[in-house]
Amino acid sequence: MSNETVVTAAMLAIGDELLSGRTKDKNIGHLADMLTISGIDLKEVRIVADEEDAIVEALNALRGKYDYVFTSGGIGPTHDDITADAVSKAFGVPCEHDAAAMELLAEMYKRREMEFTEARQRMARMPRGAAHIANPVSTAPGFIIGNVYVMAGVPQVFQAMVDNVLPTMRTGTPVLSLAIACPYGEGEIGTPLAAIQKAHPETSIGSYPRYVGQKFSTEIVVRGRSQDVIEAAGAEVRAMIEDIRRRKDIAESHSADA
């Protein structure tokens, strides 16, 4: 029996600016890196506009399918920051000004000698019963409800919030990887590589083509949760490469003799 533990996650990135190209997302890659290190598998990423129904639909689909869901964007002070409302609707609870968040923000704006306006108070709104995600960068907290972690879209703030929540989360067995350089293109290795993948279902084998100096080559990456498993598949990949090389040498030899 395998002792491997698999913990899954999804990300929901929210914002018209992402879909228009005005803002280039930096949070997906950061979250993927951090989750991989922590042994949590990021299985799906969706990007939706600042539309309540779209956010609710995507969030309900993801939170029922994965252990954790991370959202980014839409919790600021402007009219189109509607993530808190949408998350509340998805969970069927009121969205309201959280007393502790109001206190945090009021104190921060007082220190900065700035007015705690109605717009700024929007950053204290969250679903009833949600827990805070601390924001050491700009004070306004994210929040957790159920298995959903709602965080800011600003990369510096998002990263700080991820750092705060990851130590509290259940993690799985980390995925290990083995990279093998292959001097042949995918057209030559596709069929035998598929057979190796089929023979080693506990691994995930990816091929990444390269084109250097008018010649195709491939990096083959074997991933799995056991060193023995990936080494076994890796040995077959190396044997495949050697077999292709041997057959090419024979073909070239016959061609020269002719």
DRENVO-335308 format. One record per residue (C-alpha): residue number from 1; residue in one letter; x, y, z. Coordinates in nm, 4 decimals, padded with zeros to 6 digits. Layout:
  guza  tipa         X         Y         Z
   NUM     A         X         Y         Z
...
***
This chain:
  guza  tipa         X         Y         Z
     1     M   00.0000   00.0000   00.0000
     2     S   00.1300   00.3440  -00.0930
     3     N   00.2017   00.5915   00.1868
     4     E   00.1823   00.8853  -00.0512
     5     T  -00.0500   01.1703   00.0378
     6     V  -00.1970   01.3860  -00.2358
     7     V  -00.3323   01.7337  -00.1546
     8     T  -00.4825   01.9336  -00.4391
     9     A  -00.5450   02.3008  -00.5054
    10     A  -00.6850   02.5360  -00.7680
    11     M  -00.6456   02.9067  -00.8299
    12     L  -00.9036   03.1586  -00.9403
    13     A  -00.7503   03.4817  -01.0717
    14     I  -01.0052   03.7633  -01.0892
    15     G  -00.9929   04.0829  -01.2902
    16     D  -01.0897   04.2413  -01.6211
    17     E  -00.7362   04.3754  -01.6470
    18     L  -00.5936   04.0229  -01.6663
    19     L  -00.8195   03.9269  -01.9561
    20     S  -00.7570   04.2501  -02.1455
    21     G  -00.3806   04.2117  -02.1147
    22     R  -00.3448   04.5427  -01.9320
    23     T  -00.2047   04.3578  -01.6302
    24     K   00.0359   04.0664  -01.6744
    25     D  -00.0306   03.8075  -01.4051
    26     K   00.2612   03.7291  -01.1726
    27     N   00.0677   03.5422  -00.9053
    28     I  -00.0046   03.2140  -01.0821
    29     G   00.3602   03.1249  -01.1280
    30     H   00.4500   03.2251  -00.7727
    31     L   00.1696   03.0179  -00.6244
    32     A   00.2617   02.7191  -00.8427
    33     D   00.6221   02.7372  -00.7217
    34     M   00.5277   02.7657  -00.3548
    35     L   00.2696   02.4872  -00.3679
    36     T   00.5102   02.2515  -00.5439
    37     I   00.7691   02.3114  -00.2725
    38     S   00.5027   02.2448  -00.0083
    39     G   00.3760   01.9206  -00.1631
    40     I   00.0406   02.0586  -00.2783
    41     D  -00.0611   01.9853  -00.6375
    42     L  -00.1938   02.2867  -00.8280
    43     K  -00.4400   02.1145  -01.0606
    44     E  -00.6322   02.3956  -01.2244
    45     V  -00.6194   02.7716  -01.2816
    46     R  -00.9084   02.9839  -01.4055
    47     I  -00.9163   03.3534  -01.4923
    48     V  -01.2507   03.5323  -01.4765
    49     A  -01.3709   03.8885  -01.5228
    50     D  -01.5023   04.1178  -01.2504
    51     E  -01.8497   03.9677  -01.2864
    52     E  -02.0241   03.8302  -00.9807
    53     D  -02.1991   03.5396  -01.1492
    54     A  -01.8789   03.4290  -01.3227
    55     I  -01.6860   03.4373  -00.9954
    56     V  -01.9568   03.2472  -00.8072
    57     E  -01.9844   02.9816  -01.0767
    58     A  -01.6096   02.9241  -01.0993
    59     L  -01.5582   02.9286  -00.7240
    60     N  -01.8340   02.6759  -00.6548
    61     A  -01.6960   02.4446  -00.9240
    62     L  -01.3422   02.4600  -00.7856
    63     R  -01.4074   02.4447  -00.4125
    64     G  -01.6056   02.1246  -00.4464
    65     K  -01.3358   01.9573  -00.6543
    66     Y  -01.0097   02.0442  -00.4786
    67     D  -00.8773   02.0546  -00.1218
    68     Y  -00.7905   02.4229  -00.1404
    69     V  -00.8823   02.7167  -00.3635
    70     F  -00.6791   03.0370  -00.3787
    71     T  -00.8224   03.3538  -00.5288
    72     S  -00.6380   03.6697  -00.6255
    73     G  -00.7759   04.0139  -00.7006
    74     G  -01.0891   04.2134  -00.6433
    75     I  -01.0669   04.2959  -00.2715
    76     G  -00.9635   04.6612  -00.3002
    77     P  -01.1569   04.9860  -00.2417
    78     T  -01.3082   05.0486  -00.5862
    79     H  -01.6538   04.9745  -00.7254
    80     D  -01.5334   04.6810  -00.9356
    81     D  -01.3719   04.5053  -00.6387
    82     I  -01.6557   04.2575  -00.5915
    83     T  -01.4745   03.9413  -00.4860
    84     A  -01.5938   03.9576  -00.1243
    85     D  -01.9551   03.9888  -00.2410
    86     A  -01.9175   03.7007  -00.4853
    87     V  -01.7533   03.4703  -00.2319
    88     S  -02.0265   03.5501   00.0198
    89     K  -02.2896   03.4662  -00.2410
    90     A  -02.1145   03.1379  -00.3234
    91     F  -02.1252   03.0368   00.0437
    92     G  -02.4742   03.1739   00.1017
    93     V  -02.3764   03.4120   00.3842
    94     P  -02.3959   03.7925   00.4226
    95     C  -02.1064   04.0120   00.3157
    96     E  -02.0450   04.2663   00.5883
    97     H  -01.7863   04.4961   00.7391
    98     D  -01.5754   04.2820   00.9703
    99     A  -01.5271   04.4560   01.3047
   100     A  -01.1653   04.3475   01.3532
   101     A  -01.0752   04.4467   00.9964
   102     M  -01.2421   04.7854   01.0434
   103     E  -01.0338   04.8416   01.3559
   104     L  -00.7093   04.7421   01.1824
   105     L  -00.7712   04.9733   00.8903
   106     A  -00.8967   05.2622   01.1015
   107     E  -00.5801   05.2515   01.3104
   108     M  -00.3598   05.2313   01.0017
   109     Y  -00.5217   05.5321   00.8335
   110     K  -00.5092   05.7271   01.1583
   111     R  -00.1332   05.6652   01.1820
   112     R  -00.0952   05.7865   00.8254
   113     E  -00.3164   06.0889   00.8977
   114     M  -00.5536   05.9903   00.6184
   115     E  -00.9307   05.9791   00.6185
   116     F  -01.0868   05.6344   00.6565
   117     T  -01.3309   05.6909   00.3739
   118     E  -01.6286   05.4792   00.2738
   119     A  -01.4293   05.3486  -00.0215
   120     R  -01.1432   05.2410   00.2039
   121     Q  -01.3874   05.0766   00.4407
   122     R  -01.4823   04.8429   00.1549
   123     M  -01.1533   04.6627   00.2176
   124     A  -01.2917   04.5467   00.5547
   125     R  -01.5876   04.3671   00.3937
   126     M  -01.5875   03.9887   00.3960
   127     P  -01.8274   03.6948   00.4371
   128     R  -01.9746   03.6563   00.7842
   129     G  -01.7645   03.4097   00.9837
   130     A  -01.4513   03.4416   00.7679
   131     A  -01.1064   03.4356   00.9278
   132     H  -00.8374   03.6900   00.8449
   133     I  -00.5286   03.6396   00.6320
   134     A  -00.2724   03.8836   00.7675
   135     N  -00.1361   04.1464   00.5306
   136     P   00.2011   04.2754   00.6566
   137     V   00.2465   04.4933   00.3466
   138     S  -00.0613   04.7170   00.3383
   139     T  -00.2694   04.6037   00.6397
   140     A  -00.6007   04.5259   00.4614
   141     P  -00.6538   04.1551   00.5325
   142     G  -00.7494   03.8758   00.3011
   143     F  -00.9803   03.6098   00.4382
   144     I  -01.0501   03.2391   00.4625
   145     I  -01.3907   03.0767   00.4422
   146     G  -01.4256   02.7026   00.4116
   147     N  -01.1429   02.5807   00.1893
   148     V  -01.1191   02.9117   00.0025
   149     Y  -00.8322   03.1562   00.0579
   150     V  -00.9117   03.5034  -00.0749
   151     M  -00.6110   03.7252  -00.1352
   152     A  -00.5112   04.0524  -00.2972
   153     G  -00.4066   04.0772  -00.6601
   154     V  -00.1071   04.3067  -00.6004
   155     P   00.1859   04.0627  -00.6320
   156     Q   00.3799   04.1848  -00.3277
   157     V   00.0708   04.1547  -00.1073
   158     F  -00.0361   03.8239  -00.2614
   159     Q   00.3060   03.6730  -00.1961
   160     A   00.3061   03.7897   00.1658
   161     M  -00.0384   03.6384   00.2196
   162     V   00.0710   03.3073   00.0641
   163     D   00.3692   03.3017   00.3000
   164     N   00.1313   03.3477   00.5934
   165     V  -00.1162   03.0733   00.5036
   166     L   00.1053   02.7933   00.3713
   167     P   00.2419   02.6900   00.7141
   168     T  -00.1171   02.6348   00.8326
   169     M  -00.2177   02.4046   00.5479
   170     R  -00.2219   02.0289   00.5098
   171     T   00.0483   01.9194   00.2680
   172     G   00.1138   01.6074   00.0667
   173     T   00.4102   01.4037  -00.0475
   174     P   00.6300   01.6311  -00.2609
   175     V   00.6644   01.5583  -00.6307
   176     L   01.0196   01.4675  -00.7360
   177     S   01.1526   01.5178  -01.0876
   178     L   01.4259   01.3821  -01.3105
   179     A   01.5353   01.5716  -01.6227
   180     I   01.6959   01.3814  -01.9107
   181     A   01.8471   01.5499  -02.2163
   182     C   01.7438   01.3836  -02.5406
   183     P   01.9153   01.4742  -02.8719
   184     Y   01.6093   01.3776  -03.0768
   185     G   01.2887   01.5625  -03.1566
   186     E   00.9417   01.4682  -03.0405
   187     G   00.8571   01.3151  -03.3764
   188     E   01.1177   01.0453  -03.3179
   189     I   01.0488   00.9755  -02.9516
   190     G   00.6694   01.0178  -02.9360
   191     T   00.5656   00.6527  -02.9824
   192     P   00.8241   00.4822  -02.7561
   193     L   00.7839   00.7540  -02.4925
   194     A   00.4080   00.6936  -02.4832
   195     A   00.4764   00.3243  -02.4212
   196     I   00.7077   00.4098  -02.1318
   197     Q   00.4438   00.6373  -01.9813
   198     K   00.1843   00.3595  -02.0088
   199     A   00.4211   00.1150  -01.8361
   200     H   00.4838   00.3601  -01.5485
   201     P   00.1424   00.5040  -01.4533
   202     E   00.2732   00.6339  -01.1184
   203     T   00.4831   00.8869  -01.3067
   204     S   00.4080   01.1845  -01.5263
   205     I   00.6442   01.2138  -01.8215
   206     G   00.6668   01.5434  -02.0053
   207     S   00.8626   01.6280  -02.3195
   208     Y   00.9773   01.9826  -02.3908
   209     P   01.1098   02.0508  -02.7430
   210     R   01.4050   02.2737  -02.8155
   211     Y   01.5336   02.4124  -03.1411
   212     V   01.8987   02.5147  -03.1341
   213     G   02.1306   02.5540  -03.4288
   214     Q   01.8684   02.4355  -03.6789
   215     K   01.8328   02.1087  -03.4903
   216     F   01.5496   01.9768  -03.2731
   217     S   01.6141   01.8175  -02.9360
   218     T   01.3970   01.7446  -02.6334
   219     E   01.4193   01.7670  -02.2578
   220     I   01.2295   01.4789  -02.1024
   221     V   01.1141   01.5274  -01.7425
   222     V   00.9919   01.2349  -01.5327
   223     R   00.7872   01.3314  -01.2267
   224     G   00.6645   01.1148  -00.9404
   225     R   00.6390   01.0905  -00.5645
   226     S   00.8924   00.8100  -00.5236
   227     Q   01.2599   00.8209  -00.6195
   228     D   01.2521   00.4510  -00.7108
   229     V   00.9532   00.5054  -00.9402
   230     I   01.1065   00.7937  -01.1336
   231     E   01.4454   00.6211  -01.1558
   232     A   01.2815   00.3106  -01.3060
   233     A   01.1013   00.5175  -01.5682
   234     G   01.4146   00.7248  -01.6245
   235     A   01.6172   00.4100  -01.6963
   236     E   01.3703   00.3175  -01.9700
   237     V   01.3869   00.6673  -02.1150
   238     R   01.7659   00.6450  -02.1336
   239     A   01.7390   00.2997  -02.2897
   240     M   01.4981   00.4433  -02.5484
   241     I   01.7458   00.7182  -02.6375
   242     E   02.0263   00.4655  -02.6703
   243     D   01.8090   00.2410  -02.8883
   244     I   01.7297   00.5296  -03.1243
   245     R   02.0996   00.6183  -03.1408
   246     R   02.1957   00.2578  -03.2159
   247     R   01.9363   00.2256  -03.4930
   248     K   02.0522   00.5510  -03.6487
   249     D   02.4139   00.4335  -03.6408
   250     I   02.3154   00.1079  -03.8129
   251     A   02.1150   00.2951  -04.0764
   252     E   02.4042   00.5329  -04.1436
   253     S   02.6448   00.2393  -04.1670
   254     H   02.4260   00.0624  -04.4215
   255     S   02.3928   00.3855  -04.6198
   256     A   02.7712   00.4300  -04.6285
   257     D   02.8230   00.0692  -04.7425
   258     A   02.5764   00.1222  -05.0209
***
